[in-house]
Amino acid sequence: MSFVFFLLGLFSAVLTYNVLRPLFHHPKWIVPSFIGGWLIGELGLHAIAVQLLVVLLFVLFGAVSGFWAALGMLLFVSSWLVLSYHYFSGYKSKVLMDSIVGPHRDPEERSNWGQHKELDVSRLLRPFSDFKDDQIELIKNITFASYENLDLKLDIRRNLAPCENAPVLLQIHGGAWTYKYGSKNEQGVPLTVEMAKRGWICVSISYRLSPDYTFPDPIVDCKKALVWIKEHIAEYGGNPDFIAVSGGSAGGHLSSLLALTENVPELQPGFESADTRVQGCVPFYGIYDFLDRQKLQLSLGLEILLRKKIIRQTKAEAKELYELMSPLSHVHENAPPFLLVHGDKDSLTSLGEAQYFASELDKVSQSSVEFAEVPGAQHAFDVFASVRSDYVIQGVAERLQQWYRDSQA
């Protein structure tokens, strides 16, 4: 039993090491490494509590004695210390977001930042809570587009307090553009709830997914949803003249592409004359260059996914489509404001590519381009409550508020 205890200690150490040094290169191990790093990293105290319970059980049964048990205990304790440091390093996100939000505050806003940044401890203890709020209304499954055997639907979150001409946030879910990998129901919830609390109208949409559909179908659907919002959101208290867009991973890609391809006819078949401009974009850990022109992707995983399921052609066979689907190909001077969010431990999408995209956009855009490199954050770190996630969400919410304030000046 002592050797079993040592093996469990070793496993604990491996899990912690994976949080700090996730795998980037091997296609078969990237996803398991991501899942482990994501859950253990953002739920560090919960992981420690579970492991501590296991250790106590071994102690109660008298199985912790001898060399192997001592070595196992050393591995456990060392792992817990490192994991605790990583978890509480999430407080660095407050400093990061303050550096982005701070320079744009009105003097009257400065005293509010601390109030906005207080964390909900009860929610941190229950990170997978549904983020329900008695002041928030959720209107589900409104059809915005129909195809043969398929209706695309959207959800609306809004404050129960009467609202009129409120700013709008369009949320696009991630999930590798693939069926059952993600949906509007569980992604972007912390941000949309926070914005609804602040009086915004938040719209979470569905779109056509692989393997039944390929590009450009997803971006066409996102644009159809945007047009629906512009035509109907006033009925729900929203302002069709101020719409910001956000999304994570595949949603980060689609939100960026949507924001940069306003009124591009190839992506608006049948509604070419519709206005598809947005007033701001906050992509989380997105993909910005399908062609990988700077060779910044760390894994072949994305290329394999695009070739086999999403575009179903190689780069050589469909270079124009790969380019059309790349936000990097569409940077221009009239782009809306951007705030890009990416974790420095992200093992599924490239931090370097996101930085390069931001720098290229910043060179030509007349609007602000800001980059939040979140210390210690894995892919999808914002899906549930954590110190890191909550501070980033609060900072993003503040910046969205500032964009809206500036647009009304």
C-alpha positions, -999 to +999 in steps of 0.1 A: +000+000+000+029+024+007+040+020-029+005+027-041+005+058-020+038+069-036+023+063-071-007+085-062+017+112-050+036+109-082+003+112-102-005+144-082+029+158-091+024+150-128-010+167-128+006+198-112+035+198-136+010+196-165-007+228-153+026+246-156+040+228-187+011+216-208+017+196-240+016+217-271+029+195-299+016+159-299-019+158-316-031+128-295-020+141-261-029+178-265-065+174-255-059+152-224-032+176-214-055+206-219-084+190-199-061+182-170-043+215-170-076+234-173-095+217-145-066+212-121-053+247-127-086+266-123-099+243-095-066+241-076-081+243-041-108+218-050-082+194-063-061+198-032-091+191-010-099+159-029-062+148-027-061+157+010-091+134+017-073+106-001-042+111+020-062+111+052-079+078+042-045+062+037-033+076+071-064+062+088-058+028+074-021+029+085-007+027+050+016+057+052+049+044+065+083+036+052+104+051+024+079+050-004+052+065+017+075+093+028+085+100-007+048+100-018+039+125+010+067+148-001+053+147-037+018+155-024+029+184-003+052+198-029+023+195-055-001+213-032+022+242-025+028+247-062-008+243-071-019+268-043+006+293-057-008+288-092-044+292-081-038+324-062-017+338-090-051+344-105-050+377-086-025+389-112-054+391-135-068+420-115-036+440-121-036+430-158-072+441-164-067+473-144-038+482-167-061+480-196-092+496-181-075+521-159-062+546-185-097+549-200-117+556-168-135+588-161-124+603-128-158+594-113-152+557-123-120+553-103-137+547-070-160+520-085-133+496-097-127+480-063-164+475-058-167+459-092-137+437-086-149+421-053-151+383-059-181+362-050-165+336-026-196+314-025-195+311-063-157+303-062-166+274-038-193+263-063-175+270-096-200+251-118-230+269-105-254+280-132-248+318-126-285+323-121-295+357-108-329+368-097-326+400-116-318+383-149-343+370-174-334+343-199-355+340-231-345+308-249-346+294-284-358+322-306-355+311-343-334+335-363-327+314-395-342+283-410-328+257-434-341+224-445-345+202-414-327+228-392-337+259-373-310+281-358-319+296-325-307+322-301-311+330-264-315+365-249-303+375-214-315+408-200-321+426-168-356+424-154-355+461-148-372+480-177-346+488-203-347+508-235-320+514-261-295+492-241-262+482-256-260+447-270-235+419-266-235+391-293-219+359-278-207+332-302-199+298-287-168+277-293-162+240-297-140+235-327-169+244-350-181+208-344-214+193-332-216+184-295-183+201-287-199+233-276-232+252-277-248+285-267-262+269-235-229+266-215-203+289-231-200+326-224-224+325-195-203+343-169-197+373-193-233+375-205-247+373-170-223+400-159-233+423-188-270+416-182-265+427-146-250+460-160-281+466-181-269+451-214-290+429-237-270+397-244-276+374-273-261+339-275-265+322-309-262+288-325-247+282-360-243+253-384-216+228-373-193+201-386-195+174-398-228+182-416-216+217-426-184+233-437-170+268-440-182+294-448-215+282-433-207+292-397-198+328-404-228+332-427-250+321-398-233+345-374-239+373-399-276+363-402-279+364-364-264+399-364-289+411-390-317+396-369-304+415-339-303+447-358-339+442-370-355+429-338-334+437-307-353+469-301-384+448-293-364+434-263-350+468-252-317+467-271-300+493-292-293+481-327-268+508-332-244+495-306-235+458-308-203+443-295-194+407-303-175+381-282-167+344-282-141+319-272-119+295-292-139+288-324-162+316-312-131+338-308-123+331-345-159+338-356-163+369-336-131+384-350-140+374-385-174+389-381-160+421-368-135+425-396-157+414-426-185+439-424-206+439-456-183+414-474-207+400-500-191+365-502-200+360-466-236+374-469-252+353-497-287+364-502-284+394-479-255+412-494-269+447-488-275+441-451-254+461-426-231+437-407-210+462-388-203+459-351-190+484-326-165+463-307-150+428-305-136+407-275-123+374-288-111+349-262-083+325-272-092+326-309-076+313-341-067+341-364-048+326-394-059+293-409-029+295-433-005+298-404+017+321-425+040+329-396+043+293-385+031+302-350+008+273-345+024+249-320+006+218-331-006+200-363-040+195-345-057+226-360-044+218-395-057+182-393-091+194-379-095+219-407-084+194-434-105+165-422-137+181-408-141+218-411-130+228-446-123+192-459-096+204-483-059+211-478-044+245-478-030+239-513-065+228-526-084+257-511-060+285-503-085+312-511-110+297-487-084+294-460-075+330-465-111+342-466-117+324-433-087+340-416-093+372-396-057+381-403-065+385-439-091+412-432-074+437-409-082+472-420-082+508-407-119+510-400-120+479-377-140+484-345-122+484-311-106+451-301-097+436-268-080+402-273-078+378-243-054+348-243-038+327-216-001+321-215-007+284-207-031+278-236-022+245-253-050+244-279-046+278-296-015+298-302-006+327-280+020+338-305-005+339-333-029+360-312-001+384-304+009+387-340-027+392-351-031+420-325+001+437-336-009+436-373-043+449-365-029+476-343-006+488-371-036+498-394-067+502-372-079+536-362-096+521-332-080+508-300-064+473-301-056+459-266-042+425-256-047+408-223-022+380-219-036+362-188-010+347-165-015+310-158-046+307-179-054+276-200-078+274-229-114+279-218-104+293-184-134+316-183-161+289-187-167+286-149-159+307-118-123+310-106-102+338-092-086+342-127-118+340-146-138+363-125-112+391-126-109+389-163-146+389-168-150+419-146-122+437-165-137+429-199-171+441-187-156+474-176-139+478-210-172+471-229-189+497-207-162+522-217-166+515-254-203+522-251-197+553-230-173+566-257-197+559-285-224+580-268-201+610-262 
